Amino acid sequence: MHELGVVFHCLDQVKRIAEENQVKRVNSVTVMLGEVSTVIPYLFEDCWKWAVKKETVFKDAAIKIEIIKAVTYCEDCGEKYPTVEHGKVCPHCGSEHTYLLEGNEIMIKEMVAVDE
């Protein structure tokens, strides 16, 4: 389960941002997970809930997950299509000359700080 490693990386990034902004407590974090990022949202959430109990800055901070739909581009016909539904083969022209445009990212979108 690599979700725990991803959670630790996210917490490190949020902690750095919190320190730079003199934030003492984070209430929630919104993370965007790509549909084909290999991170399973419910496992990420479980790992998050476990990890935030260990940190003062994040004590019981909520996690909000938004999914980024995977989109693939066909180099032959120039069309975009949903990756999960069609895979590598373009549903418009049948070409395999395609590449992923989005949907494999993991991004911290937002953090909400508690004003103490």
LUMMILUM-416721 format. One line per 3 residues: number of its first residue (from 1); for each residue z, y, x of C-alpha. Coordinates in nm, 4 decimals, always signed. Layout:
BEGIN
NUM = Z,Y,X | ...
//
This chain:
BEGIN
1 = +0.0000,+0.0000,+0.0000 | -0.1237,+0.3092,+0.1829 | -0.0150,+0.5397,-0.1001
4 = +0.3244,+0.5850,+0.0682 | +0.1555,+0.7155,+0.3832 | -0.0538,+0.9547,+0.1754
7 = +0.2608,+1.0741,-0.0048 | +0.4371,+1.1362,+0.3277 | +0.1361,+1.3331,+0.4526
10 = +0.1328,+1.5449,+0.1335 | +0.5074,+1.6070,+0.1602 | +0.4667,+1.7158,+0.5228
13 = +0.1968,+1.9649,+0.4216 | +0.3975,+2.1016,+0.1282 | +0.7099,+2.1254,+0.3442
16 = +0.5171,+2.3270,+0.6026 | +0.3883,+2.5644,+0.3328 | +0.7375,+2.5936,+0.1832
19 = +0.8872,+2.6796,+0.5239 | +0.6158,+2.9403,+0.5928 | +0.7011,+3.1061,+0.2606
22 = +1.0814,+3.0705,+0.2823 | +1.0850,+2.8404,-0.0223 | +1.4156,+2.6560,-0.0526
25 = +1.3237,+2.4228,-0.3392 | +0.9967,+2.2860,-0.4787 | +0.9949,+2.2042,-0.8502
28 = +0.6540,+2.0356,-0.8768 | +0.3343,+1.9627,-0.6880 | -0.0121,+1.9091,-0.8319
31 = -0.2355,+1.6755,-0.6327 | -0.6041,+1.6124,-0.6945 | -0.7119,+1.2544,-0.6241
34 = -1.0753,+1.1543,-0.6012 | -1.1789,+0.8769,-0.8361 | -1.3012,+0.6693,-0.5389
37 = -1.0424,+0.7894,-0.2835 | -0.8797,+0.4418,-0.2750 | -0.5492,+0.5980,-0.3810
40 = -0.4154,+0.4393,-0.6989 | -0.2559,+0.7155,-0.9092 | +0.0356,+0.5165,-1.0545
43 = +0.1282,+0.3803,-0.7092 | +0.1055,+0.7314,-0.5641 | +0.3366,+0.8548,-0.8390
46 = +0.5862,+0.5710,-0.7782 | +0.5902,+0.6426,-0.4043 | +0.6319,+1.0142,-0.4724
49 = +0.9333,+0.9581,-0.6970 | +1.0962,+0.7447,-0.4282 | +1.0162,+0.9805,-0.1391
52 = +1.1284,+1.3086,-0.2993 | +1.4796,+1.1747,-0.3448 | +1.5128,+1.1726,+0.0343
55 = +1.4287,+1.5406,+0.0892 | +1.6413,+1.8436,+0.0020 | +1.3447,+2.0744,-0.0533
58 = +1.1773,+1.8254,-0.2896 | +1.4818,+1.6738,-0.4604 | +1.3399,+1.5293,-0.7856
61 = +1.0232,+1.7422,-0.7648 | +0.7691,+1.6356,-1.0261 | +0.4222,+1.5193,-0.9297
64 = +0.1167,+1.6055,-1.1358 | -0.2027,+1.4159,-1.0634 | -0.5505,+1.5347,-1.1530
67 = -0.8481,+1.3046,-1.1034 | -1.1679,+1.4315,-0.9438 | -1.4626,+1.2422,-1.0920
70 = -1.6918,+1.0807,-0.8358 | -2.0449,+1.2227,-0.8332 | -2.3379,+1.0890,-0.6295
73 = -2.6593,+1.2697,-0.5353 | -3.0006,+1.1006,-0.5109 | -3.2114,+1.2249,-0.2206
76 = -3.5342,+1.0962,-0.3775 | -3.5228,+1.2540,-0.7252 | -3.2571,+1.5224,-0.6693
79 = -3.0413,+1.4099,-0.9624 | -2.6627,+1.3809,-0.9691 | -2.4901,+1.0969,-1.1534
82 = -2.1445,+0.9400,-1.2120 | -2.0706,+0.7148,-0.9147 | -1.8283,+0.4715,-1.0767
85 = -2.0643,+0.3950,-1.3625 | -2.3786,+0.3457,-1.1511 | -2.2712,+0.2800,-0.7921
88 = -2.5134,+0.3448,-0.5067 | -2.8340,+0.2950,-0.7087 | -2.9655,+0.6049,-0.8852
91 = -2.9910,+0.5456,-1.2626 | -3.2740,+0.8020,-1.2861 | -3.5223,+0.6592,-1.0336
94 = -3.3680,+0.3375,-0.8949 | -3.3440,+0.4708,-0.5395 | -3.0690,+0.3691,-0.2979
97 = -3.1128,+0.6875,-0.0926 | -2.7960,+0.8389,-0.2311 | -2.4720,+0.9860,-0.1064
100 = -2.1354,+1.0778,-0.2506 | -2.0926,+1.4486,-0.3266 | -1.7348,+1.4429,-0.4504
103 = -1.4666,+1.2082,-0.5663 | -1.3139,+1.0724,-0.2461 | -1.0928,+1.3711,-0.1673
106 = -0.7168,+1.4045,-0.1779 | -0.6066,+1.7673,-0.2118 | -0.2878,+1.9548,-0.2809
109 = -0.3842,+2.1941,-0.5575 | -0.0579,+2.3682,-0.6379 | +0.3136,+2.3744,-0.5775
112 = +0.5718,+2.5394,-0.7986 | +0.8840,+2.6735,-0.6317 | +1.2252,+2.7166,-0.7899
115 = +1.3524,+3.0705,-0.7666 | +1.7175,+3.0381,-0.6711
//
